[in-house]
Amino acid sequence: EPMHTLIVIDRPPYGSWSGRESLDMAFSLAAFDQPVSLLFVGEGVLWLSQGQDATGIAQKSVERNLKAAGMFGIESLMADQSACQRFSLTGKALIDGVETVENLRATLGRYEHVVFPG
């Protein structure tokens, strides 16, 4: 039974590479059939907003990657509900397929391996 990994992303999507590296790690694990999920907390929930435009900073929008996450074997995209509310990311403002979680500690406790951004 492979170990289930949860990767936590807590940085905003643009301006730092930390979140991209976490995303790459998730896609790599999934490519090798390792069960992996992503949890977005704090400013990390901004990755999940619908209709992002990153052209002003000459980076590709991450929205398309995240919408395809399930097809690439990533088991779930989760977001801290209170952070979503703080950034007004509710309902249709979130990309499809995101599960909001209320209890972060319980969510973290469900995984054998949790990776926080370095």
C-alpha positions as CSV (number, residue, x, y, z in Angstrom):
1,E,0.0,0.0,0.0
2,P,1.7,3.3,-1.1
3,M,2.0,6.1,1.4
4,H,-0.6,8.8,0.9
5,T,1.1,12.3,0.7
6,L,-0.5,15.6,1.4
7,I,1.3,18.7,0.0
8,V,0.5,22.0,1.7
9,I,0.7,25.2,-0.2
10,D,0.7,28.4,1.8
11,R,2.2,31.0,-0.5
12,P,0.4,33.1,-3.1
13,P,0.6,31.7,-6.7
14,Y,2.7,34.5,-8.2
15,G,5.9,36.2,-7.0
16,S,7.5,33.1,-5.5
17,W,8.5,29.7,-6.9
18,S,7.8,27.8,-3.7
19,G,4.2,27.0,-4.6
20,R,5.2,26.0,-8.1
21,E,7.8,23.6,-6.7
22,S,5.2,22.1,-4.5
23,L,2.8,21.7,-7.4
24,D,5.6,20.0,-9.5
25,M,6.2,17.6,-6.7
26,A,2.6,16.7,-6.6
27,F,2.4,16.1,-10.3
28,S,5.6,14.0,-10.2
29,L,4.3,11.8,-7.3
30,A,1.0,11.3,-9.2
31,A,2.9,10.4,-12.4
32,F,4.5,7.5,-10.4
33,D,1.1,6.4,-9.1
34,Q,1.8,7.7,-5.6
35,P,-1.4,8.9,-4.0
36,V,-1.2,12.6,-3.4
37,S,-3.5,15.5,-2.5
38,L,-3.0,19.2,-2.2
39,L,-4.1,21.5,0.6
40,F,-4.1,25.2,0.1
41,V,-4.0,27.4,3.2
42,G,-3.5,31.1,4.0
43,E,-2.6,33.0,0.9
44,G,-2.2,29.7,-0.9
45,V,-5.9,29.6,-1.5
46,L,-5.4,32.4,-4.1
47,W,-4.1,29.6,-6.4
48,L,-7.7,28.4,-6.6
49,S,-9.4,31.5,-7.9
50,Q,-11.3,31.3,-11.1
51,G,-10.2,33.4,-14.1
52,Q,-6.7,34.3,-13.1
53,D,-4.6,36.6,-15.3
54,A,-0.9,36.4,-14.7
55,T,0.1,38.1,-18.0
56,G,1.0,41.3,-16.1
57,I,3.8,39.5,-14.4
58,A,4.8,37.3,-17.4
59,Q,3.9,34.0,-15.7
60,K,1.5,31.4,-17.0
61,S,-1.7,31.1,-15.1
62,V,-1.8,28.1,-12.9
63,E,-5.5,27.7,-13.2
64,R,-5.3,25.3,-16.2
65,N,-2.8,23.0,-14.4
66,L,-5.0,22.8,-11.4
67,K,-8.2,22.1,-13.4
68,A,-6.4,19.2,-14.9
69,A,-5.0,17.9,-11.6
70,G,-7.5,15.1,-11.4
71,M,-6.6,13.8,-14.9
72,F,-3.0,13.6,-13.8
73,G,-3.8,11.5,-10.8
74,I,-3.9,14.1,-8.0
75,E,-6.6,12.7,-5.7
76,S,-8.0,16.0,-4.3
77,L,-7.6,19.7,-4.1
78,M,-8.6,21.0,-0.7
79,A,-8.7,24.6,0.6
80,D,-9.0,26.0,4.1
81,Q,-12.5,27.3,4.4
82,S,-11.6,30.3,6.6
83,A,-8.8,31.4,4.3
84,C,-11.3,31.2,1.3
85,Q,-13.7,33.4,3.2
86,R,-11.0,35.9,4.1
87,F,-10.1,36.2,0.4
88,S,-13.8,36.1,-0.8
89,L,-13.2,32.8,-2.6
90,T,-16.6,31.2,-2.2
91,G,-18.9,29.4,-4.6
92,K,-18.2,30.3,-8.2
93,A,-15.0,32.2,-7.4
94,L,-13.2,28.9,-6.8
95,I,-12.2,26.7,-9.6
96,D,-14.3,23.5,-10.0
97,G,-13.5,20.4,-7.9
98,V,-12.1,22.1,-4.9
99,E,-13.2,20.7,-1.5
100,T,-13.2,23.2,1.3
101,V,-12.2,21.9,4.7
102,E,-13.1,23.4,8.1
103,N,-10.8,21.5,10.4
104,L,-7.2,21.7,9.3
105,R,-5.8,19.6,12.1
106,A,-8.2,16.7,11.3
107,T,-7.4,17.0,7.6
108,L,-3.6,16.9,8.2
109,G,-4.2,13.9,10.6
110,R,-5.6,11.8,7.8
111,Y,-2.3,11.6,5.9
112,E,0.8,9.6,6.7
113,H,3.1,12.0,5.0
114,V,2.6,15.8,5.0
115,V,5.0,18.1,3.1
116,F,5.1,21.7,4.1
117,P,6.7,24.3,1.8
118,G,10.4,24.6,2.5
